[in-house]
Amino acid sequence: MRKIYITFIVLFLSISSFAQQGAIEVEGIVTDANEEPLIGVNIVVKDIPGMGTVTDIDGKYKIRMEPYHRLVFSYVGFDNVEVLIKEDRRVDVQMKESASTSLDEIVVTGTGAQKKLTVTGAITNVEVDQLKVNPTSSLVNSLAGNVAGVYAMQTSGQPGKNISEFWIRGISTFGANKAAYVLVDGFPRDINDVNVEDVESFSVLKDASATAIYGDKGANGVVLITTKRGKAGKVDIQAKLETSYNSRTITPSVIDGNEYVKMVNEAKITRNQEPIYSDEEFEIISRNLDPDLYPNVNWNSVLLKAGASTHRASVNVNGGSSTARYYVSMSYINEKGMYKTDDQLEKDYDTNADYRVLNYRLNTDVNITKTSVLKVGVAGRLSKQNNAAMYDEAQIWHAILGTSPVYIPVMYSNGYVTASGLGERTNPWVQATQSGYSEHWVNNVQTNATWEQDLGFLTQGLNFTANIGYDLSNANWINRVKWPKQWRAERMRDANGQLIFQHIAGPAEMYQESTASGIKKEFAEVWLNYGRGFNEKHNVGTTLKWHIDSNERTDNVGSDIKEGIPNRHESFAGRLTYNYALRYFIDFNFGYTGSENFAKDHKWGFFPAFSLAWNVAEEKLVKEKLPWINMFKIRYSDGRVGNDDIGTRIPYLYTLAFNGSKGYNWGDFYFNKYYQSLYYSQIASTGITWEKAIKHDLGVDLALFSDKLLITADYFDESREGIYYTRNFLPGMVGLESNPKANVGKVNSNGFDGNFTFRQKIGEVNFTMRGNWTYSKNEIIDIDEENSIYPYQMQKGRRVDQVTGLVALGLFKDYDDIRNSPLQEFGTYQPGDIKYADVNGDGVINDGDITSIGATRKPNLIYGIGSSIQWRGLDLNVHFQGSGKSSFLINGPNVYAFNEGIWGNVFSDIAHSKRWVSADISGDETTEDTNAEYPRLSYGGNPNNYRASTFWLRDGRYLRLKTLEVGYTLPKTWLTETHLNSVRLFFIGTNLFTWAPFKMWDPELGSSTGEEYPISKILTLGVTINI
Amino acid sequence: MLKHTKHIIFFILALFAIVSCADYLDTDKYFKDRMSVEKAFKQREYAENWLAHAYSFLQNENADVCNKNHSWHNFADDIYTGDWDELYKKFKNGEYDEGSLQASWSSCYKGIRQASEFINNIDINEEMTQEEITDYKGQARFVRAYFYWLLLRKYGPIPIIKNDDGMIDYTLPYSEIALPRNHYDDCVEYITSELVQAAKELLLDREALNIARPTRGAALSARAKVLLFAASPLANGNNDDYAALLVDDEGNRLLSEKYDEMKWAKAAAAAKDVMELGKYQLYVSHYRDFGNNDFPQTIAPPYHPDYSGRDWPNGWKNIDPFASYRALFNGELSASTNPELIFSRVQNGTGGESGGLQWMVVHMLPRAANGWNTIGVTQKQCDAYYMDDGSDVSGKDKEIGRGNGSDRSDGYVTAADVQAGRYKPLLEGTSLQYANREPRFYASVAYNGALWPLSAATQADHRNYRAWYYRGSPDGYSNNFYWLRTGIGCKKYVHPYDTYENNSLSQVRYKTEPAIRYAEILLIYAEALNELNESHQVPSWDGSKTHTISRDISEIKKGILPIRLRAGLPDYPSDVYANKDGFRKKLKRERQVELMAEGHRYYDLRRWKDAPVEEVLPVFGCNTLMTENQRDLFHTPVAVSSLPTTFSDKMWFWPISKSELKRNSRLTQNPGWQTYD
C-alpha cells in the first residue's frame, strides 16, 4: 500500500510542475510534404515537464513557452522534427513521412526489445489490436488462430471460467505442467490478470534460443507481455465503452416429450420388453392434459435465457513530460450468466453465473538524473464470481440435459417443489435457482519498480537495470446453501382425484461454508547490457541477467511444512550476439537456473542455445538483382531448455506420518500396549529434477515488394526427456506404500508454424490480409507403464492422450452374422448392435482389443485467416479461425440413449439420425440398416453398444467466423466543436458462424457429454473516445 | 558526475555481492525440525511406532487363523462355511482367479520393507539399552522372516530380497528392479537362517504387556514349521508334471527333484530345539468333581491300566481332557497364562467384519444366539475323532469307501440313558453316533442336539439352548444362508458364555489366535522323525550341541503321546509305530483332529500331496432335508451337493496376480494360471 502512496506523490509532483515564467507565445502551422495540414501533431517542449499541445483541424498550433528551448513535433508515421526556438513567434513546420519499414519493427525478446531484423530465434510478435476484439474478460480467448505457434481451446463459456487453455507449439509432455511461462513486465504473473487495453506488447517465444535464458522454465515456451507506459506530451485520454449480447454458438438440443415417449417405447419393444407408456398415456403427454403426473417439460427453456449481456468500460490516461510520465487505466467488466433466475430471490441475491472484474493500473516513469530512470508500476484486479451454491456448471448441465421431458414437472400445480434424484440429478431448477448462492472473490495487487541506469559515460552502449516486484493475491470463496422442501407425487391419485405426495427431502435453511487461499510473490532482477557497433559492420551485444523469484502460499497451507515454504527460483542468464553488417548473425544464449524444489545436486542446471541467421537480402547480388526482396532471413537454432513446473513440492523429501488405525497392540487382552504406526506416507524421490527439452528450429522471414507481403515460417522439432511422472508400476515386491516420482518419460514432437501478412493500398483503401497456422504432432517414446503382450495396448508409440477404444465394424446384420463373428464378451447383443473388430485375432472381443482409434482431444492443427479493409473512416475486419486433427469420444446419458433408464434424454441430432430399427416395428426391411448411424435402441444399459469405440468417435475439427468487426471513425471536422480528438463507433460479432461436422454441441469445448456451459456467440456495440 | 558514477558502480557491485553470498535456494533450514528417519529411530517412542507398522501387516489377510474373507485357508476338507456361498464355491472349485485375495502379496512385502528399514536404523537409538536394541532388531527380523514364510506357504517359491539392506532400490529402472523367484530351498534357507539370527537376538520370555512380541521360542518354532514344509513331499523330491512346470524365468525348477532325507532330520532337530528350551508345556485343566452346564464335571476316559491311575504327564488321573483342550481356544486362557502358546497376534486383527476369531465364533453360534449358524464340520472330520477308548467310531468313512465294514450306530439317547448317566455328555434324543467319543470331539463338534450354554444371554430362555439341525428346526435347513450344510456344527473357539445377542460382540469372549502352539511342535517332531531311515547329526540352532536324529520310537512318542494323553486317549498299539506308513497315517489324523480349524489342514494336504485325493472326495453330512420325524434318515450321511470339492494342479499354490507379473518382468506364474493378456 505504501508503494501506491509514493507513486501518487511522484505523479502529483510531476504534474504540478507546470509553472511557467517569462514565456513567449509561439504559433504556426504543421503540414506534410504536400503542404496538407496535419491534424493532431504532438508538440512538446524538450526537457520541460508537462509542456505540450497538439495541432488543430487546420494544422495550427499555439504554445506558450520560454525562449531558447527546443520544440519537438511528432506524429505517427512521420519523422520527428526538432526546432530551437529563440525569439521567433511563428514557426511553420513541414514533416516528412518516415521511411520506417518491416526492418525497423521492434520485437520484445527475453533480453529486451530489438529490431525484428536482428532476431535469430522463433518469436511471434502479436499485434495487440488483434487481441482487443474479443469481448470476454480474458485476453487469451483471442489467441486461437491469431498467433502462429499457439494452440488454444476454450472448454467453457461460463463467465469467469471462459478462459482458454493455451499451449505453445502443442503438448510435448505428459508429466509436468504443459502451460507456457508467462511474464508480465518481466515477472511471472497470471496472464488473465492483465487488462487487454493495458498491453503494450505481446510476444511469444517459441524456440530454445529465445527461451534458453529462462532455463528450466523455458521448455513450454514463454509469453512476454509489457504494459503501456506514459508518453511525454499532452494528456491523452482513451475511453472505451462496450455492451454485448451473448447467446450460444450451439445450444445442445434434446427431444421433446412426444418424441421421447415414442423412442423409449421403441427401445423397450425392440428388446422384447413391455413398452413403458400406453397409447392413452402418450395422448395425455402430447396434449399436456396432466402436467403433474405426465409432464412434458422443455428444460432448456426453463433454465436458459436466450442470451445475456456483458458491459465493459475502460479508460486510460497517459501523459507527462520528458522528466516524468504516467499511464493510468481502469476497466470494469460485468458478464452476466445465461441462467434464468427466480424473480422472487433475485432481489435478495444472485444465483446466476455472473462475473465482475475491475482492473486498474498505474505506471509512472521519472527521470531522476539525465542517465537514470525510475519506473514504478502498480496494478490490480478485483473480481467476483457468482454461482448457484451447491452445484457447479457440470452438475447443472448434467441435469438440464439429462432430466427427461417426461420425468418430473418443474413444480407441482400446488406449488410443491418437485424432487428428482440426488446430487447432480437434483431437479435442475432447484440446482440453478433454489439452492442458495456462492461468491468467489479474487483480489490481486501487483507492484514493481525499475531503475534504469545508462552507463554510457563509462563506455558507450552500456546500461544497467534493476527490477523488484511484489505481488499479493487473495481468493475467498463463500457458499451460502439452502435447500427447499421437495416432494414427489405418487403415480396414482387418491379417491378424490388428489395427488398423493411424499416428502422426499429438505428443507434446509440457509447456512454457509467458506475457504480462502492466498499467494505472495516477490521478485528481483538485475541486468547489465552492452551493445555497440564498430566500423559500421561489426555489431556486438551482451546481456547478463540475475533473477530471483519467490512464490509463497499464505493461506490454507495444510500441515505439511513442504507446502508452506516459499517456492523459489534463481537464475543467471546471458546472451552474446554478433552480426556482420546485418547480414550474418550469431547468437549465443544461456540460462543457469536453479529451483529450490530439487535436491542439492539437482538444483542447478545449465541451458545453452545458439542460433544462426543469414539475411540473404543484404547480399550484394540480391540487392542488385532482386531489389523487391526487402528481407530474406534464414534462421536456425538449437538448444536445450527445461520445465521445472512439476506441481509437486520438494519431491526429494520423504514424509513420515503416523497412522492411528495401522498400529499394533503388543499387550494381552485387557492390557493396552498399543502403538500407532509410523511410516513413509510419501517416499522420497531422490534425484528428481526438471524435464529437459532439446529443441531445433529452422525458420525463414520474408519481406517482399516493399513490405507488402511478409511471411514467416518455421519447422520445429523437440525431444522432451526425463518427463516427470509418478512411477505407478513398481512391483508390490518393492514394498512401498506410496509411489515415487521420477524423470522417466520421453516424447518427441515436431511440426511447423507460420504466418503471412499482405498489405495493399489502392487509392484510399487500405487492404490487409493475414493468416497463420500451427501444426504439431507428438509421439510417446517412453512412458511409465506395465508390460502388455499386445504392443498396441501400450502408450509407447501413441500420442500423448490419444483416444483409445474398440474398432467398430458397423452393426450386426442378423443372427447368422453374430454366429459367424467372434464372441463379444461385454454383454448380450442382437442384430442391430455394434460389431467390433478382433484386433488381436484371439477369436473373442474383449478389453484386449482396445487400441488407439483417433487423434487427441486437443487439436493438433489450428489456423486463422483474416482480412481488414479501411476506407476513410470506415474499417472492416474479418477473422476466421479453425482447428483440426482432433477427435473425441461422445458418451453420457443423452448420447447413450436410455442407457441409464429413467435418467437421460436424447440429443435431437441422435434421435433424428438414421438408426437401426427392427422391421417388426417399422414394417420396413430397409430400416434394418447395418450402416445406420446409431444402433438398435435399448433400455437400461447396453454394455455391448455403449462403450468407447470408433462408433462413438467424432471429429473435432471446426472453422468459425471468429470475428467480424465494423468500425466507423467520425470525421475530425465533426469534432471541432468538442474537445474530443477522435471517436470511433464499432460493432463486433464474435463466433457468429461455426462450421463443423459435429453438430450436437460446440466441438471446441472438447466435452464428451455436451454437459458444459456453451461457448458464447457475442454481438457487441461499442465506442472508443480519445480526448 | 564522477561522484555519481562511483556510487553507481559501488551499488552494482554490492548487488552482485549480495547475490553471490546468500544461498537463496537453501531449504534445509525449513526441514530441520520436521519428522525424519533419524529422529524416528533415535527416540524410543517413534521406534516403537515404526515397528508397530511392520507388525501391523501380520493382521487380516496375513493372519494364521482367520475366518473367511481375508483368506480362505482355514477351510479345507474339515470345516466349511455356508454363507458367502458364491465366493466359497469359487474357492473350493478353483474358480478363483489371478486377482482373488491378493492383498497378502503386497502387504507382506510392505511389512518386509518396513522391518528392513528398522533393522538398518535401530542401532542409532539413544533411549534404548543395547540389550533392548538387540531384542527389537530380533523382533523386526522375526517379522520379516515370517512375512516371507507366509508368502512361501501361499504362493510357493517367491523372490527373496537378499540385498544387504533387505530393500529394493526403487529408483532403479523397472528392468533392474525385476527379480526372479528363488528356489524353494533357497527361500527356506534364507528364512530359517534369519529366524536363527532372530532367535539369538530375541528375549526368551515376555510379560503380559508384551505378549504379542515374538520370543526366541517363537523364532525357533517358526523355523521348525518352515523346515517341516521343506521336508514334505511337495517340496522334497517332487518329480511330478506340476513340479516340472514350476520354473523361474530361466527355466530352472523351483521345487527339489531330488529327495533328501536330511530335510526331515533338520525339521526334527528344529522341533527338538524348541522342546529343549524347556519353556513350553501342554496346558491341562484339573480334574473337576462337580460341574454345571458351562463347566461340566469331568468325564473321565474309560479305564486304562497305564494312564487312569497316573497323574499328568504320565497319565490323565488328575486332569480334565475336555476342559484342557477347550480352554486353549475359547478365551478362557489368556495368551500370557497359556503355557502352550508360542506365537499369536493376540489382540490384533480380531476386529474387522468377518475377519478374526470372535467373528468366526459368531458364524458358528446358533440362530438363538443371533449367530450366523454357517460354519460347520464335514462328516469326514466328524469321523476322524476317536472313540473315548482310542478306537474308531463305528461306520467311520463308510460312505467315502474307507469303511472297515461296520455301520453307523442307529440308536438315540433316551431319557433313561440320561438318568443313568450313560453317553455323557449327550442329552436325550441325540444320535448314538456321537456317543462315547473322545473329549476333543465334544470340545469341537456341535452335533445335532448339542447343548449351547450361551450363558451371557440376558434372558434365561436364551440360555442352555439345544441346536437341532432337522429341517423345520430353527437351526435346520432354510432358504437363507443361515443353516449348516452338513447338519454338523462347529464349536471350537466357542466359550460357554458366548452369545451374539443384540448383534454385539461384547458377549463374545476374546479369543487368542493359536498361530503356533506347543502341540504343533510336538507333532512336527513326531512326523519328521517318522520319515527317517538313517541317523543324522544335526547341529542345534545355536551350534552349541549336535542332535542325533533317527527314527527312535521313544523319541517319536515324546512327540505324539502327550497330545494323546492330554486328550484322554491311550497310546497307539505298538504295531502303529512299527512302520512309517502306519504311523504316518495316524499322525496325519492326529494333526487333523488336534489342529482342526487352526489354519493347518489346507496347507498340510498340499505339502503331503494328499490334496488331489482328500480335496476331491465328496463332502458328506447329515441329510439336512429330513425333519425330526425322519431322524434316522437325517443321520444317514449323504453327499452334500452344495459343498463342492475339486482339485486341479493349479491349486497347489495360489496364483500370482497379473499386475505383479506385468510389473516384474522376471517373475513367473504358478503353473495353471494365466500370466496376463
Interface residues (C-beta under 8 A of the other chain):
Chain A: T369 Q453 L455 F457 L458 F464 A466 V526 L528 W546 I548 I561 I565 R568 H569 E570 G594 S595 E596 K603 I650 L653 Y654 T655 L656 F658 N659 K662 G663 Y664 N665 W666 G667 D668 F669 Y670 F671 K673 Y674 Y675 Q676 S677 L678 Y679 I683 S685 T686 G687 R727 F729 L730 P731 G732 M733 V734 G735 L736 E737 P740 A742 E786 N787 S788 I789 Y790 D842 G848
Chain B: M1 H4 T5 I8 I9 I12 L15 F16 V19 Y24 L25 D26 T27 Y30 F31 R34 M35 S36 V37 A40 E45 Y46 E48 N49 W50 L51 A52 H53 Y55 S56 L58 W105 S106 Y109 K110 G111 I112 R113 Q114 P159 I161 M167 I168 Y170 T171 Y174 I177 A178 L179 A208 L209 N210 I211 A212 R213 S334 A335 S336 V346 Q347 N348 Y510 T512 S657 S659 E660 K662 R663 N664 S665 L667 T675 Y676 D677
